[in-house]
Amino acid sequence: MRKIDIEESRLLKWVITLLDITLVSVCLAICYFFYATINPPVIKDVDLQVYLVVAILCYLPTPMIFPMILFERSARGDRVVERAFQIALIHIITMFSALFLLKQVAIARILLITFFFLFGGLLTLERLMILYSIRHFRSIGKNAQHVLFVGSVEEMKELYEHMQNKEFGYNVVGLFTDTDGNERIEGLETLGGADEAMAYLESHPYVNAVYCTMSHVSKDTVIALYKYCENNLIRFYVLPMYVGYLRRHMRVSHVGSTMLLSPRREPLRQFENRLLKRAVDFVVSALFLLTVFPIVYIVVAILIKRQSPGPIIFVQKRNGLNGKEFNCYKFRSMFVNGEADQTQATEDDERKFPFGDFMRRRNIDELPQFVNVLLGDMSLVGPRPHMLAHTEEYSRIVNKYMVRHWVKPGMTGWAQVNGFRGETRTVEQMEQRVKADIWYVENWNFWLDVRIIWRTIVNTMFHRDENAY
């Protein structure tokens, strides 16, 4: 019998569920006694025992609605945080509805709201602690999944690099390949030809999983290997043909019974995700423009006019969602010149006047783009929009450059908080920026936006971005 993996451990899942239920009870009790101390009328008609029973019963279905993802070997922290708040939100909605149907005399809304934020925060902390504990457990060699590769060297390289992260708990024991020549994966032992893989599995029963490519392996070998794995409790995974050539994480979809592969997952194609992102953009931009921006505008306008004749706002055509052109607004940071739509700013650019240079280093010049966000041309977070000349140039020489236009451009983005901002001196620098932008397109979620905004604020306050000029 093979050892049960953490992903499959029902006992561990039940332990965590019981821990969650304990957390529900503790959080509700804390909120109850907190208001009993500072504002007794809030909980005057609240029966704590009824609330506790309802809270626990309403929590039980949530793990089925939102299954735990922290056991997945490639689980990301931001996805775990997102899932924790989904659970907390569904729980409080269910709990409120149950109390209403039970015809409680008074539903203490402020008590429930406080409970939601306390439980959501502590549940997030609990989940992250468990996630990082599991990662540490795997990083020291525990709960390892022993993996065998069979097939094309070229198609296995990227998968092998991913599995090298010790926190994921993979142990790639070797490669069986019929690839011609001396091509090998550095650090991975080649054990023989593809038709020898089954004999290896028979003599090494600790192997948990086989990853096989369809190219460079005969159909009979693949089928025989698949049947052996199915009959010996070994997980069998196939890398679809051509994925190695496309070098992409493919997304499975269906038309009828026909399976299709598309190059990427795009969370912002879902209406509810676009609606959430747009709602946040509208509220934040409207609040900023109605409160802080008028004061900033007056101060900045006076300083710009004192140092440089010309308009206060610089307007430039840029490419946005689906490549559509829009007017991008900025505080003017340079003397009026004829190269603004063609030439990037450099660190010691003579076109900048002193206050303009200060604004650029502190991102103050970007603040008028809150107007673009309010109008819907931009988002708070997304790939930075480029001037038309650069879009035309780089779309010809940088592979997949236009993919970044499948989401709205942003005031800040994943590329910017990872050091890819400002002047791009080489094509390689633009390729790295585009790679980061595409990663954002494929991995968007609400908490990722929050993380990017926070890192942008920190970088701006402490001037950590050396490329901000």
Residue pairs with C-beta under 8 A, 6 or more apart in sequence:
2 208
2 233
5 143
5 145
5 208
6 12
6 71
6 134
6 143
7 71
7 72
7 73
9 71
12 71
13 63
13 68
13 71
16 68
16 130
17 60
17 63
19 126
20 59
20 63
20 123
20 126
21 56
21 59
21 60
23 119
23 122
23 123
23 126
24 55
24 56
24 59
24 91
24 119
25 52
25 55
25 56
27 115
27 118
27 119
27 122
28 48
28 51
28 52
28 55
28 115
28 119
29 48
29 52
30 118
31 111
31 114
31 115
31 118
32 43
32 46
32 48
32 51
32 111
34 114
35 42
35 43
35 108
35 110
35 111
35 114
36 43
42 108
42 110
42 111
43 108
43 111
44 106
45 104
45 105
45 106
45 108
46 106
46 108
46 111
47 104
50 102
50 104
51 99
54 95
54 98
54 99
54 102
55 91
55 95
55 115
57 98
58 91
58 94
58 95
58 98
59 91
61 94
62 87
62 90
62 91
62 94
63 87
65 90
66 83
66 86
66 87
66 90
68 83
69 75
69 79
69 80
69 83
70 80
70 83
70 127
70 130
70 131
70 134
71 134
73 138
73 145
73 168
73 169
73 170
74 162
74 168
75 131
76 443
77 128
77 131
78 445
78 447
78 448
78 451
79 445
80 124
80 127
80 128
80 131
81 124
81 127
81 128
81 447
82 445
82 446
82 447
83 127
84 120
84 123
84 124
84 126
84 127
85 120
85 124
85 447
87 123
88 116
88 119
88 120
88 123
89 116
89 120
91 119
92 112
92 115
92 116
92 119
95 112
96 107
96 112
99 107
100 107
134 143
135 167
136 167
137 143
137 169
138 144
138 166
138 167
138 168
138 169
139 166
139 167
139 169
141 171
142 169
143 169
144 169
144 170
144 171
145 169
145 170
145 171
145 208
145 209
146 171
146 173
146 206
146 207
146 208
146 209
147 163
147 170
147 171
147 172
147 173
147 207
147 208
147 209
147 210
147 211
148 172
148 173
148 174
148 175
148 176
148 197
148 200
148 201
148 207
148 209
148 210
148 211
149 156
149 159
149 160
149 172
149 174
149 175
149 176
149 177
149 188
149 210
149 211
149 212
150 175
150 176
150 177
150 194
150 197
150 210
150 211
150 212
150 213
150 217
150 225
151 176
151 177
151 194
151 211
151 212
151 213
151 214
151 215
151 216
151 217
151 239
152 177
152 179
152 213
152 215
152 216
152 217
152 244
153 175
153 177
153 179
153 183
153 184
153 185
154 179
154 183
154 244
155 213
155 215
155 239
155 243
155 244
156 175
156 177
156 185
156 211
156 213
156 239
156 244
157 185
158 247
159 211
159 239
160 172
160 185
160 187
160 188
162 168
163 170
163 172
164 170
164 187
172 188
173 204
173 207
174 188
174 189
174 190
174 191
174 200
175 185
175 188
175 189
175 190
175 191
176 190
176 191
176 192
176 193
176 194
176 196
176 197
176 200
177 190
177 193
177 194
177 216
178 193
178 194
178 216
178 217
179 216
184 190
191 200
192 200
194 216
194 217
194 218
194 221
195 218
195 221
197 210
197 221
197 225
198 224
198 225
198 228
200 207
201 207
201 210
201 228
201 229
201 232
201 234
205 232
207 234
208 234
208 235
209 234
209 235
209 236
209 237
210 225
210 229
210 234
210 235
210 236
210 237
211 237
211 238
211 239
212 222
212 225
212 226
212 236
212 237
212 238
212 239
213 238
213 239
213 241
213 244
214 222
214 238
214 239
214 240
214 241
215 241
215 244
222 238
225 236
226 236
228 234
229 235
229 236
230 236
240 250
240 261
243 250
243 261
246 263
248 263
248 264
249 264
249 265
249 442
250 261
250 262
250 263
251 261
251 262
251 263
251 264
251 265
252 259
252 260
252 261
253 259
253 260
253 261
253 262
254 260
264 403
264 438
264 441
264 442
265 442
265 443
266 406
266 441
266 442
267 273
267 442
267 443
267 444
267 445
268 274
268 277
268 406
268 407
268 441
268 444
273 444
273 445
276 446
277 379
277 444
277 446
277 449
278 376
278 379
280 380
280 446
280 449
281 373
281 374
281 376
281 379
281 380
282 373
282 374
284 373
284 380
285 370
285 371
285 373
285 374
285 380
286 374
288 370
289 370
289 371
289 374
293 367
293 370
296 364
296 367
297 312
300 312
300 331
300 359
300 364
301 312
303 355
304 312
304 331
304 332
304 355
304 356
305 312
307 353
307 354
307 355
307 356
308 332
308 334
308 335
308 336
308 353
308 356
309 336
310 332
310 335
310 336
311 332
311 336
312 331
312 332
313 329
313 330
313 331
313 332
313 368
314 329
314 330
314 331
314 332
314 333
314 334
314 340
315 327
315 328
315 329
316 327
316 328
316 330
316 340
316 341
316 387
317 325
317 326
317 327
317 328
317 341
317 387
317 388
318 325
318 326
318 328
318 385
318 386
318 387
318 388
318 391
318 409
319 325
319 385
319 386
319 388
319 391
319 405
319 409
320 326
320 377
320 378
320 385
320 405
320 408
320 409
321 405
321 406
321 407
321 408
321 409
322 405
322 406
323 391
323 402
323 405
325 388
326 372
326 377
326 378
326 385
327 372
327 377
328 369
328 372
328 377
328 378
328 385
329 368
329 369
329 371
329 372
330 365
330 366
330 368
330 369
331 359
331 364
331 365
331 367
331 368
332 356
332 365
333 345
333 352
333 353
333 355
333 356
333 357
333 359
333 360
333 365
334 340
334 345
334 349
334 351
334 352
334 353
334 356
335 351
335 352
335 353
337 351
339 351
340 351
341 387
341 388
341 389
342 387
342 389
344 390
344 423
344 424
345 351
345 352
345 360
345 422
345 423
345 469
346 423
346 469
347 423
347 469
349 469
352 360
356 365
357 469
358 364
359 365
360 468
360 469
361 463
361 468
361 469
362 460
362 463
362 468
363 456
363 460
363 468
366 411
369 378
369 411
370 411
372 378
373 379
373 380
373 411
376 408
377 408
377 409
378 385
378 408
378 409
378 410
378 411
379 407
379 408
379 409
379 410
379 411
380 410
380 411
380 412
380 449
380 453
381 410
381 411
381 412
381 413
381 414
381 440
381 448
381 449
381 452
381 453
382 407
382 408
382 409
382 410
382 413
382 440
383 404
383 405
383 407
383 409
383 410
383 413
383 415
383 437
383 440
383 441
384 409
384 410
384 412
384 413
384 415
384 416
384 421
385 409
386 394
391 401
394 401
394 427
394 430
394 434
395 401
395 402
397 427
398 427
398 430
398 431
398 434
399 431
400 434
400 438
401 430
401 434
403 434
403 437
403 438
403 441
404 434
404 437
404 438
404 441
406 441
407 440
407 441
407 444
412 452
412 453
412 456
413 436
413 437
413 440
413 452
414 436
414 437
414 439
414 440
414 448
414 452
415 421
415 432
415 433
415 436
415 437
415 440
416 456
416 465
417 452
417 455
417 456
417 459
418 436
419 465
419 467
420 429
420 432
420 433
420 436
421 433
421 465
421 467
421 468
422 465
422 467
422 468
422 469
423 467
423 469
424 430
424 433
440 448
458 464
459 465
459 468
